[in-house]
Amino acid sequence: MTMDPALKRRATRFVLLTVLIYSMGFGIIMPVLPDLIKHLAHVDSAEAARIGAWIGATYGLFQILLMPAVGNLGDRFGRRPVFLVSLFAFGFDFLLMGLAPNIGWLFVGRAVAGGLGAVFGPANAAMADMSSPEERAASFGKVGAAFGLGFIFGPVIGGLLSDFGPRVPFYVAGALAIANGIYGFLVFPETMPEEKRRPFEWKRANPLGAFASLGKIPGIVPVALIYFLWSLAGNVYPASWSFFAPIQYGWDSGMVGVSLGLVGISMAVFQAVVIRRFISRFGERKTAYIGMISGISSYLIVAFVPYAGIILVLLLVNGFSGMVMPALNAMMSQRAPASQQGELQGLIGSLAAFSLMIGQFSYNYALAAFTEAGAAIRFPGAPYLLAAIAGLGAFVALTMLRRRQLPEAIPDA
């Protein structure tokens, strides 16, 4: 789209800052969430993993139900109002969880965040507004890099703040999100022009309706299903790492934060610098292959190698697998018209949320089953073996996808 360069730079900076704040907040609470669950529910680590699965699934369920509606609202009213509502809901979620007097409040907070506070859909839609089809993978890579940068600082900050109790990190994360929302209200311009907007339709504002609408565009649904499988594999880290690492390596909250910071460094470097070069040289499809092979290999190493030092080194090269999502997203976004970018990103958000919901149960329940007292076989790496299987399914599906099922990109109007 044609947009004033100064406004485009301002909008891009704000989108990337928002994703940075989002991932910092998410990273801040990850090391202490198991401790808060154990504190509120008075349970051991294995049972906390099970409860954590249900809390994560609540977030995923509300994303599944509402993200297509949020995406369609963005296509109708523009990105700015949807983005700002998401930011304030995100901050409210963290404050609510920090103040929780009982475990039920954690579920309410995650429901609010899942339904209204997930910023990735609006962020990617705004970046798509400001990018040509050929630039989409690099633009989505910038979003991933911002997420990675937040993951460098967030978990480390969360680990340090855990010394003041499991609630303090939630207050800090909530304050950051609300402050960013106020900043966005003052500086974030609209990225979607009036002439590219379309009427809001309730029949399309749900996952099935979005699938039916976008399914009319050749090539999108097959790649969306591959995206779902790979997202299911990748969600093993947000779903189980904070529970898995203390059990497998004996780490405290601070060390869990450091390890997640290493993941953030790797993601930031690969998505800010490496993916652009890979896309330029190999294209989106081959870049996805490379990332998938790397990811599957890393899941198997985590599953079967119980040595913390090796795993810390592995986390630094984990960014290879982070190239898959931007590449697949770009393959879909290039084929959708400007008036459906929000709808597409809403559907992608629903698929990612559905995969996270399944992952919360499969990974955390597998971890609990193989580590609880009296388990017939002790195998903490079970979640990562499941992730490798899901990743292999995505890889095989992509290799089976014939090129004629992926028509040329739609040029910008």
N, C-alpha and C positions, 0 to 999 in steps of 0.2 A: 504494500500500500504506500501511497505518497503521504509523508508526514513531515512536519517541520523538524529539521535535524536536531535542534535544541530540545524540543519537546520529546523527540524519540530518545535522546540520550538520557533525559530526566526520567522518562518512564522506564527505560531499561534499567537504570541504576536503582530505581525504587523496587522494581520487580525482583531484581537479584538481591537487594538488601532484605526484602521481605522473606524470601526463601532462606537466606542466611539466618535471619532471626527465628524463623520457623524451625529450622533444623537445630539451631542452638537450643531453643526451648525443649524440643523433643529430646535432644542429647542430654540436656541438664537433668531431666527427670529419669532417664533410663537407668542410671546406676542405683538410684534410691527407690525406684518403684517397688522392687521386691521387699525392701525393708519396710516400706509404708504398708504394704499388704500384710506382711507378717505382724506388724504392730497393730493394725486395725482388726484383723481377723484372728489373731492369736494362733497362728499355724506355723508348721515347719516349712523348709524350703521346697520340698516336693509338692505340698498342698498349695503353697503360694504360687508355684508354677501353674497349677490347674486354675486357680482363681484368676491369675494373670491372663490365662487363655480366654476366659469369659469376658474379662474387661476389654481385652483387645478385640474380641469378636463383636462386642457392643459397638465399638468405634467403627468396625468394618461394616456392620449391618446398616447403620445409619448413613454411611457413605454410599453403600450400594443403592439404598432407597432414594437418597436425595441428590447425589452428585449429578445425575442427568438433568434434574430440574434446575440445579444451580447453573449448569452449562447452558441450558436453553434460555434461562433468564439473562445470562451474559450475552447471548446472541440477540436478544430482544432489546435490553436496556443498556447494553454496553458493559465493559469490564470493570469500570471504576466502582459503581455501587456494589456489585457482587464481591469484588475484592475487599472493599472496606468492611462489609458485614462479616466476611470470613475472618478478617484480622481481629476484630473485636470479640467475636465468638471464641476464637482461639485463645485469647487472653483470659476471657471469662472462665473457660474450661480449666485452665491451670490454677487460677485462684480458687475455684470451687473445690478442686481436688486437694489443694493445700489446706483448705479449711475443713476438710471432711471429718466429721465426728464418728463416722462409721463407714464400713466398706461400701454401702449402697451409694454414697455420694460419688465414689470413684466411677461407678457405672453411669450416673447422671452426667458427670463431667465429660466422659468419653462419648456419650450420646450426643451432647451439644457439639463437641469438636468434630465428630464424624459427620453430623448433618450439615453444619454450617461453617465449621472452622478449618476445613482442609484447603490449603491455599494452592496446591499444585495445579489443580485444574484451571483456575483463573490465571495463574502465573504462566502456564504453558499457552493458554489461549491468547493472552496479551503478547507473548513473544511471537506466536504465529502471526498475529495481526501485523507485527512490525518486521516480518521477515519474508523474503521470497521463498518459494518452495525449495530451491536449492540450498538456502541458508538454514532451513529448519533444524537439521540435525545438529549443526553447530550452535544454534540458538538454544535448543533443548539441552545441549551439552553444557552451556553456560549456567542454566538453571541447576543442572546436576552438580556443577562445580561449586555453585553457591551453597548448595546443600552440603557438599563435602567440607567446605570451609567451616560451616556451622558445626559440623560434626567433629572438627578438630578441637574447637574450643568448648562446645557444649558439654560433652561427657566429662572433660577434665574439670570444668567449673563445677559440674554437678557432683563429681567425686570430692572436690575440696569443700563444697558447701555442705556435704553430708555430715561433716564434723559438727555442724550446728543443729543437726536433727534432720529427719527425712522429709519434713514439710518445707523447710526454707528454700530448697531448689525450686519448688512449685511456685512460691511467691515471686522469686526472681524471674522465672520464665514467664509468668503472667504479666508482670510489670513491663518486661521487654516487649511483649506482644502488643499491649495496650498503647505503650509509647510509640511504637511503630505505626499503629493504626492512626493515631493523632497526626503523626508526621505525614502519612499517606493522604489524609484528608486535606492537608495543606498543599501538597506538592504533586500528587499523582494525577496526570492528565488522562483523558479518555483516549484509548488506543483504537477503538472500533468506530469508523465513520458511520453516520446515519444511513447512508445509502446502501450499506452492506448488512444492515440489520433486517431481521425477519420477524413475523408475528410469533408470539409464544403459543404453543399448542400442547395441551395437557397430555394428549395421546403420545407425544414424543418425550414427555418429561419423566420418563421412568426407564429402567434398563431395557425392558423388552421393546418399548416404543423406539428408543434410541437405536437398538440393534436393527429393528425393522427399517427405520429411516436410513441409517448409514449403510445397511446391507444392500441398498439399491446402487451403491457406488462399488464397482468391481474392485476386488483386491483388499478391501478394508477388513471384512469379517475374518478371513483366514489369518491375517497378520494379528488381528485383535486376540484371537484364540491362542496364538503362539505367545503373544505378550502376556496373556494370563498365566500360561504355564511357567514362563520365565519369572514372572513376578512372584508366583507361588514359591519357586525355588529361592529367590533372593530374599524373601521375607523371613527366612530362617534366622537371619541376624537380628532384626528388630523384634521378632517374636520370642526368641529363646536365649540370645547371647547373655543377657543380664542374669538369667537363671543358670545357664549352662556353665559359664566361666567360673563362678565360685565353686560349683560342684566338681568340675573337672580339674581346675588348676588351683583351687583354694584361694582365689583372689578376693580382696575386699572391694568395697564400692569405689575407692580411689583407683585401684588397678583396673577395674572394669572400665572406668572413665578413660584411663590412659589408652587402653586397647582400642576403644571406640574412637579415640582421637587419631590413632594411627590409620584406622579405616577412613576417617575424614580426610587426612592428608592425601591418601592414595586416590580417593574419589576426586578431590579438588584438582590434583595434578592431571589425572587422566582425562577428566571431562573438560577442563579448561584448555589444555594444551594438546594432549595426545589424540583425542577423538577427532578433532578437526583435520589433523594430518592423515589419520587412518581413513576417514570418509573421503578425503580428497584422492587418496591413492587407491583404496580398495572398493569404495562405495559402501552404502548402508548394509547391504546383505552380507558381504564378506566380513565387514567389521563386526556384525552380530555373531557370525560364526566364531571369530577369534575370541570375542568376549565370552561366549558360551563355553568353549573348550576350557578357557582359563577358569571360569566359575565352577564348572563341574569338577575339575581337578582340585580346586581349593576346598570344596565341600568334602571330597573324599579324604583329603589330608587331615582336615579338622576332625572328621569322624574317627579316623583310625590312628592318628599320631598324637599321643597324650603329652607331648613335651611343649611346655609353655614358650620356651625360647624360639622354637621353630615356628610356632603359630604367630608370634609377634612379628617375625620377619615376613611370614605369609601375608599378614594383614596389610603390609606396605605395598604389596603388588596386587591387592585385591581390586584395584581400580580397573584392571582389564575387564572384569565382569561387569563393571558399571557402565561400559560403553554400549551394552546391549539395548537397554531401555530407550535411550535417545535415538539409536539407530532404528529400532522398530517403530517408535513414535513418529519419526520423520517419514518412514515408509507409508504410514497411514495419513499423516497430515498433508503430505504432498498431493494426495489424491482427493482431498476434501475441499470444497469451495469455501471461500472466506466466511460465508453466512452460516457454515456448519462447524467452524473450528471450536466454538464453545461446546456444542453438542458432542463433538468427537472427544474433546478433553474430558467432558463429563462422563462419557462412557468409559474412557480409559481409566478415570478415577474409580468408577464403580468396579471395573474388572480388578484393579489393583487392590481395592478394599475387599472384594470377595476372596481374592487369593490370600490376603492377610487374615481374614476370618478363618478360612480353612487352615492356614498355617498355624494360627494360634492354637487351635485344637490339636492338629496332627503333631506338631513339633513339641509343644509343651506337655501334652499327654504322653507322648513317646518318651520324653525326658523323664517325666515323673515315674512312668511304669518301669523304666530301666535303672532308676537310681533310688527309689524308695526302699525303706527297710523291708527286708524279706523278698526283694526282687530275685527271681530265679537266675537271671543273667544280668550282671551289671555292665551296661554299655551306654555311658553318657553321650557318645557320639551318634546315637540313633537319629536325632533330628537332622543331622547333616548328611547322613546316608539317604534319608527320605528326600532331602533337598537335591542331592545329586541325581536321584531317580527322576524327579520332576524336571530338572534342568536337561537331562538327557532326552526326555519326552519333547521338550521345546526344540532342541537341536534337531532331532529326527523329523519333527513336523516341518521345520524350516527347510530342511534338505528335500522334503517331499513336495514342497510348494512349487509348482511349475511356474516358470517365468510368465507364461501367458495369463496367469491369474493375477499378475501385477502389472496392469496397464500403466501408461505414462502418466506423469504428474499433471495435475490441472494447473495451468499458468495463472498467475495473479491477474485479476480483472483490471 
